[in-house]
Structures are given as structure tokens and as C-alpha cells.
Amino acid sequence: MKLQLLILVLGMGFSASAVAQQTTPNQAKEDTQRRLRRTETRTTTTKLYPERDSILVLLKSRMAVLNPGSGTPSSVATWFSEEAKITDSDGSRKSPAEYQASGGKIKYQNYRVRKLEINENTAQSVEVYSYVPAETTGSASRSATVTSQLRKDPDGRWRITDMRITSK
């Protein structure tokens, strides 16, 4: 009886060891593939760092120009293409100059770029910020999301072709 119990325990130990050895190579292979993908991503994105930096500067400068209290007003033609349109949170589509001249401007805070996708000559950004609406007297801030489509001009400069503002 003791011998049968000993054989049973040893048999289970060996089978558990064999099962563990069978799963380990698969896990190691997955880890290796994941590590290679990560390395590949790192090496390819370094080429886009200058592009990313120029787009981030463009987006922050655009916010300062479109909204008062954030900087000196200047021409929006620097950041927007000629056919660019801005869709406001109320659904109206305006040219950048019309949007800048409109009375519904806000002072934004806590601005950050949540997502930035860069392809060869196009890019898309998703930005978030909070603001206090002009019509309210309290300090209750609201959040907004800006989705911008960008295109690289033949001269190498990035321009915004479409901008959509959604407010929550």
C-alpha cells in the first residue's frame, strides 16, 4: 500500500514537471516576441521624434491663439490650412478666423495631448482640457475634447485641416 502511494505521488510529480516544461517554452516564445515588438517600436519611433515635437508645439500655440488670456492674438493662418474648418461644441462649422473672432471664447486650463498618431504626411491628435464657460459665474469647470486632423505641406510644415471640439 505504501509502495503504491509512493509511486502515485512520484508519478504525479513527474507529470506536473512535464506539463510545466511544455508550457514554459510557449511562454518564453511569447515573451521573446513581445520584447522584439517593443524593440522594433522603439527603433522606428525615434525617427518621428522631431515630427512629434513640431506637432506638439503647433497644437499648444494654436490653443493660445484661439483662446484669450493665453497669449497675444496673432494670425491663425500659421497653423491652419486655407480650407480648414473648426466644428464647435454646438455643432457650428467656422473658419479659424471666424472662430477666433467669435465671442464664445474660453480660458482653458489643464491642457494635455492625450493621443497623437503620426503617419507619413498626416497626423491625428486628441487633446483634452478643462474650462469655465463664459456664461457661468461659478468656478465649476467643464471638460472638452479636441480632435485635430493635420497634414504635412510640401514645404514640410504641419497644418491643421480639421478641428472638432466636443464639450462634456
C-alpha positions as CSV (number, residue, x, y, z in Angstrom):
1,M,0.0,0.0,0.0
2,K,2.8,2.4,0.9
3,L,4.6,1.5,-2.3
4,Q,1.5,2.2,-4.4
5,L,1.1,5.6,-2.7
6,L,4.8,6.4,-3.2
7,I,4.5,5.5,-6.9
8,L,1.4,7.6,-7.2
9,V,3.0,10.7,-5.7
10,L,6.1,10.3,-7.8
11,G,4.1,9.8,-10.9
12,M,2.1,13.0,-10.2
13,G,5.3,14.9,-9.6
14,F,6.8,13.8,-12.8
15,S,3.7,14.5,-14.8
16,A,3.4,18.0,-13.3
17,S,7.0,18.7,-14.2
18,A,6.4,17.5,-17.7
19,V,3.4,19.8,-18.1
20,A,5.3,22.7,-16.7
21,Q,8.1,22.2,-19.1
22,Q,5.6,22.1,-22.0
23,T,4.1,25.4,-21.1
24,T,7.4,27.2,-20.4
25,P,8.8,27.3,-24.0
26,N,5.5,28.7,-25.2
27,Q,5.6,31.4,-22.6
28,A,9.2,32.1,-23.3
29,K,8.4,32.4,-27.0
30,E,5.6,34.8,-26.3
31,D,7.9,36.9,-24.1
32,T,10.5,37.0,-26.8
33,Q,8.0,38.0,-29.4
34,R,6.7,40.8,-27.2
35,R,10.2,42.0,-26.4
36,L,11.1,42.1,-30.1
37,R,7.9,44.0,-31.0
38,R,8.7,46.5,-28.2
39,T,12.3,47.0,-29.5
40,E,11.1,47.4,-33.1
41,T,8.6,50.1,-32.0
42,R,11.3,51.9,-30.1
43,T,13.7,52.0,-33.0
44,T,11.1,53.1,-35.5
45,T,9.5,55.9,-33.4
46,T,12.8,57.7,-32.8
47,K,12.6,58.9,-36.4
48,L,9.3,60.6,-35.6
49,Y,10.5,62.5,-32.6
50,P,11.2,65.7,-34.5
51,E,7.8,65.5,-36.2
52,R,6.1,64.8,-32.8
53,D,7.8,67.8,-31.2
54,S,6.9,70.2,-34.0
55,I,3.2,69.0,-33.9
56,L,3.0,69.4,-30.1
57,V,4.3,73.0,-30.4
58,L,1.8,73.7,-33.2
59,L,-1.1,72.4,-31.1
60,K,-0.2,74.4,-28.0
61,S,0.4,77.5,-30.0
62,R,-3.0,77.1,-31.7
63,M,-4.7,76.9,-28.3
64,A,-3.0,80.1,-27.2
65,V,-4.1,81.9,-30.3
66,L,-7.7,80.7,-30.4
67,N,-8.4,81.5,-26.8
68,P,-8.0,84.8,-24.9
69,G,-5.9,85.2,-21.8
70,S,-3.4,82.7,-23.1
71,G,-1.2,84.8,-25.3
72,T,-1.2,87.6,-27.8
73,P,-3.6,87.2,-30.6
74,S,-2.0,86.6,-34.0
75,S,-2.9,85.2,-37.4
76,V,-4.3,81.7,-37.4
77,A,-3.0,81.1,-41.0
78,T,0.3,80.0,-39.5
79,W,-1.3,76.8,-38.0
80,F,-4.3,76.1,-40.2
81,S,-4.6,75.2,-43.9
82,E,-6.7,77.5,-46.2
83,E,-9.7,75.1,-46.3
84,A,-9.6,74.3,-42.6
85,K,-12.8,74.3,-40.5
86,I,-13.4,74.2,-36.8
87,T,-16.5,72.4,-35.6
88,D,-17.5,74.0,-32.2
89,S,-19.2,72.1,-29.4
90,D,-22.6,73.5,-30.5
91,G,-22.1,71.9,-34.0
92,S,-21.4,75.1,-36.0
93,R,-18.6,74.9,-38.5
94,K,-16.4,78.0,-38.8
95,S,-13.2,79.0,-40.4
96,P,-10.4,79.6,-37.9
97,A,-10.6,83.4,-38.4
98,E,-14.3,83.3,-37.7
99,Y,-13.8,81.1,-34.6
100,Q,-11.1,83.4,-33.3
101,A,-13.3,86.5,-33.8
102,S,-16.4,84.9,-32.2
103,G,-17.5,85.9,-28.8
104,G,-17.7,82.4,-27.3
105,K,-14.0,82.2,-26.4
106,I,-12.9,80.5,-23.2
107,K,-9.9,80.4,-21.0
108,Y,-8.6,76.9,-20.9
109,Q,-6.6,75.1,-18.2
110,N,-5.1,71.6,-17.7
111,Y,-4.4,71.2,-21.4
112,R,-2.8,68.0,-22.5
113,V,-2.4,65.9,-25.6
114,R,-4.0,62.5,-24.8
115,K,-3.2,60.8,-28.1
116,L,-1.1,61.6,-31.2
117,E,-0.9,59.3,-34.2
118,I,1.6,60.3,-36.9
119,N,1.7,58.7,-40.4
120,E,3.9,59.9,-43.2
121,N,2.1,63.0,-44.2
122,T,-0.9,63.0,-41.9
123,A,-1.5,63.1,-38.2
124,Q,-4.4,63.0,-35.8
125,S,-4.4,64.3,-32.2
126,V,-6.8,64.0,-29.4
127,E,-6.4,66.7,-26.7
128,V,-8.3,67.4,-23.5
129,Y,-8.6,70.5,-21.3
130,S,-11.0,72.0,-18.8
131,Y,-12.5,75.4,-18.9
132,V,-15.0,77.6,-17.1
133,P,-17.8,78.7,-19.5
134,A,-18.2,82.4,-20.0
135,E,-21.9,82.4,-19.2
136,T,-21.4,80.9,-15.7
137,T,-20.5,82.9,-12.6
138,G,-19.3,80.0,-10.5
139,S,-16.0,78.1,-10.7
140,A,-17.4,74.8,-12.0
141,S,-15.2,73.8,-14.8
142,R,-16.2,71.6,-17.7
143,S,-14.1,69.3,-19.8
144,A,-13.6,69.4,-23.5
145,T,-12.0,67.2,-26.1
146,V,-10.4,68.5,-29.3
147,T,-9.8,66.1,-32.2
148,S,-7.5,67.6,-34.9
149,Q,-6.6,66.3,-38.3
150,L,-3.2,67.5,-39.6
151,R,-1.5,67.4,-42.9
152,K,2.2,68.0,-43.9
153,D,2.5,70.6,-46.6
154,P,5.1,70.2,-49.4
155,D,7.2,72.8,-47.6
156,G,7.5,70.4,-44.6
157,R,5.3,72.4,-42.3
158,W,2.3,70.8,-40.5
159,R,-1.1,72.4,-40.8
160,I,-4.4,71.7,-39.2
161,T,-7.1,70.7,-41.8
162,D,-10.0,69.9,-39.4
163,M,-10.6,70.5,-35.8
164,R,-13.6,69.2,-33.8
165,I,-14.4,70.4,-30.3
166,T,-16.8,68.4,-28.1
167,S,-17.8,69.5,-24.6
168,K,-18.9,67.3,-21.8
